[in-house]
Amino acid sequence: MTCRMHKDMAGVSVGEPGVVVEGERDVHSWDLHGVAATTSPGGATGWNRVDCSALFGANVVVVADDDAAGERQRRVVVGHGL
């Protein structure tokens, strides 16, 4: 399960934008700005361990950290069809 996935995906599924980020601190930062955000357990390396089907068809932006791990996470998330 991802951080706050079930709480935030209801809004995203009805058309509000959401973001996929690398860590829980990032999720909380986006939440302070009123934007639904989620991440995977373990940060950049955990995306393959979650069911992201709730995000298919949603208006989601992947916000990757500016490092090799962030780029790998972006590729994996986008590779899942988001």
N, C-alpha and C positions, 0 to 999 in steps of 0.2 A: 504494500500500500504506500502511496505517496503522502507527503506531508500535506494535510488539509484537503486532500483530493475530494472527498465526499462533500465537505462543507462548501467548497467553492465551485464545484463543477455544475451545480444547479443553475447558477447565473450564467456561466459560460455557455451552457447548452441552449439557452434561449437567446443567444446572440451577443451577449456582453463579452468584451475581450478578456482574455486571460493570458498569463505568461507561464512558461516553464523556465525555472531558474536552477542554479546549481546547488544551493544550500538553504537550510531552514531560515537562516538570518535574512536571506534575500526574500523568501516568502513573506516574512513579517514586515520587511521594508515596503514591499509592494502593497501589502494589506493596509498599511498606514496611509497609503495614497488612494485607497478604495478600489484597487485592482486585484482581481482574483489571481492567485499564483499557486503553483504547486512545484514540488521537486520530488526526487526519488530518494529512497533511503540510501545512505552512503554517498550522497552527492553525485558527482559526475560519473561514478562507476556503477551506479545502481539502477539505471533505467531499464535494463533488460529483466529485472526482477519484479516488475510491476505490471498490472493490467491497466493499460492506458486507453482502453476502448471507449471510456467515457469522453475522451477528448476528440475522437474522430468526428470530423465535420464541424468542429467548434472553431471559433475565431481565436487562434492561439499563436502567440509569438514566442519564439525560443530566444531567451536572453542568456548567452553563454559568457562565462568568465573569459578574460583575455589571456588565456594560457593554453597549453597543450591539452590539459584535461577538459577544459571548457569546450575546446574545438571538437574533441572526441565525443563529448556529451551531445553537442549540437548535431553532429552527424548521426549519432544513434537515434536521437529523438526524431529528427527529420526523416530518417530511414524508416521509422515506424508509421509514417504517413501523416505526420502532424505539420 
